[in-house]
Amino acid sequence: MLQTVSELLRQEGHEVIPFTNGPDAVAAVTTHAPELVITDLYLDKTTAHGLEILARARELNPPATVIVITGFGSIETAVEAMKNGAFDYLEKPFKVDELKLTVQRALSYSAAISETAFLRKQLKKKYHFSQIIGTSPAMQEVFKMVERVANTESTILILGESGTGKELIARALHYNSQRQFAPFVPINCSALPENLLESELFGHKRGAFTGAINDKKGLFQEADGGTIFLDEVGSMSPVLQSRLLRVLQEREIRRVGDNTPIYVNVRVLAATNEPLEQRIKDGTFREDLYYRLNVIPIHLPPLRERTDDIPLLVAHFLQQKGHARSSKPFKVTRQAMDALSAYQWPGNVRELENAIERAATLCEGEVIRLRDLPPSILKKLDISPDTPDEPEDTATLPAVPSANDSLRTSSENGNGAPDPAHANGNGNGHHTFKPLKSFLRDQEITYLSRALEQCGGDKERAAHLLGVSLATLYRKLSGDDKHE
């Protein structure tokens, strides 16, 4: 039978490694790491080597798919094999077409499992907290907090204006936790009316309301074992707030029209773009729910408070858009970068991304100029679209940091201490002079900082005090300024 099955599978285009000896087959599973194992339960009359082969095959990474062949009277052992992870079993004697079909199904299943594992690995890589763009001190604090709390079970409240990347942080928390292989289920609580949101979150029983023609699982059940992300949680009605509080306290839900509680194992992440403390004072948000959600808060700074990250974000978005349009890297004129740095970005990172996509699409060649920026930005900065800028005078775009680089500032080593390379000595007690440009730059920064301090942090007043334009002040503060 071994020869017949082997020849049949080879004719189907498969590479086959046959064994008649149980111990040799057990050892070969680890050596060859096959994609599919077809094994008789008994390779001799006394020992069920097939179960041992099955156990060894399921220990592989990724696990091999196993088809068990059993004789009449061994069905109970075959059922045991299925419980231990076998894909299917065939009872002797079996037909050739039955074997072919089972092998085809098993290989399709194996391919699907491998693809799922690959996609989950890619998702984890994409949403690793070190892949979130930002080297400003404010974002460094966010990265440190995400790294510390990702693999906990604590409920997290993510606070930030619209467009600051709250869902990105939520996904990073999920894909860097032990729940990464379970579902991540996001829902915008402000996008649905109260009655639909309740059904979406908790599910409903058939006949619970008009149109409920079947039982429906809610998103909390869909997220069982994983994470649910409640965006704009502050928009929930008082009734839904009460039901959410019960979920957080009791870890159970009740479907609409059903009194039977259903236990759910779900981590809750919530986000809001408005201060919930004010809503508590107004009586529109439950204080007890607030404290249940706000176990660990993560504050995302608006883009206007981390303007140092704008050139880096611009480089990142241009790198993304550039692959689709041109093999040459995009450049940005110095005047256009000044405008991007001076603008306040009420829509935050999302608005910046849209602006860069528009500019990359409309620009002539690979140089983005002032005229390529959205008119709303130029109007707000009181810049005419016809303002000339030199395409040869381009800003230096920073390199988008790698996974490890984005977790630390350029002046810190792995322990958070100042990097010796930036010290004013060479390690032997001799003083090392800085280049004149660096010295002048440091003096300028000190002078600008004192002016900002005198103006209470108001950049417009500081620019007026120093006799420079607001755009020039932003450029000098970001370090993107040439010293002759």
Phi, psi and omega in degrees: 000324178301314180296319182295312181295319181298313181295320179299316181288326176295322177296334178277359176096011182265148171276126187239134176239103186270150176218143173247350183256125184301304181302320178296321180294319179300314180294323184291334179301316179289321183293314187266340181046063184288159176280325181223137176241128173245117185223140170287148177296321183240108176276347165223184189281346189244330189247131179275071180297335182302322179292324178291319176298318178301313181299317180293321180294323181284346178276348181293160177233104002283158181297145176280148174277139187234131171249128182257136175254130183226153177268169179299136181093356179247022183298323180299320178292324177296320177297321177299320178297320178297320178296331181270007172114004177294144181287318182195171174224153178240134180262129178286143353279145180242159181273153180301314181297325178295318178296312181302315182295318180295319178296317180299316179295320181295318180291324176296319178297316180299318179297320180295319179296317180296318180295319178298316179298319179296315181296320179295323178295318178295320178298316180298319179294317182297320185257018172297139186299337180283351178270355178281129189282131175156126177242003179292155180305323181297317180286331175299321178294322177298314180301316181297318181294316179299318180298322184286324190254355185302316187264029174253174177260005185294145173285135185243135173249116182262122185248132179173157179293165178299133178091004182273352176100036183294319179292327177299318178293320179299316179295322178297320178298318182291310187283359173244021178244175178290349179270009189300334181269356176261171186293147166251117187241107177265149173210137177269110185291342180270355186271348184234146174294164189304313185294322178288322180296319179299315179294320180296318184285315190250351182081178178209159175271153176302131180083005181296330178202170180300126181099350178275079187273347178219159170296145180223132174283140177272173183293332176296321176290323178297329182270006184306127183089348184240223187228138171246135182247114181261096180278145182053051183294338181293345182274358180295145176288160178304324180296314180291327176300319180295319180291322177295322178300320179295321178299315181293326182278314189257348184058039177215154180235164171230125178291153178300128181082011183224134179262359182276121179288145178237121180286137177229139177253089187226136170269133183256125170245135181232159180215152177209147177253011179228151181291114181290335178301320179292322179293328175295316178297324180283350180081016182255359177219135184289130181292321181294325176292321179303315181288333175289324180280325189269042178295310176228110178273143173237118182264122176263121182287146174292159184298328181294343179263001176219055183296340177299336182275350185298310178302323180293318178294320178300314179299320180296312182292323178293326177296321178292312184287331185294326182298328184279338188248323186208151177279343180274145179288146176285153173234158180231129178296154181300321180294321178294320178294323176301317180295317179298324180284332183277334183292148187275343176054068177298333177269004175059215189297325179298319179293321178297317179299316180296321180295319180291321178298318179297313182296319180293331180282322188267344187290154175272123183075219182241019180246121178270125181247177178305317185293344180275348181283155179303138180304327181297326179289313180297320180296317180296326180270002181058046178244130179284139177299340180272001180300123183286144170220153187270119181295340179281335181271084184256150177285150177278114180277130180291153176289135178293124187294153176283179184304317183280325184298325187286354180268355181219155178279162185292342183258014180237146173268188186298340181263008181082004180268159179303138180289128180305333181294343182258003181281165182268030178215169181253011178090351181248012179086358179266137180286136178250125180282138174284158169299149184302322180300318180294320179297314179296324179296316179298318179296321180296316179298317179300317181295316179296321180296321178293322178294318178297320180296320180294329181266013178066027180084000180283109185290325179296315178296319181296319178298318178297318180297322183274351179074031178233164177286160179298321179297319179296320179298315179299319181296317181291323179292327180280350180084003181268062184220137182273134173252125181278000000 
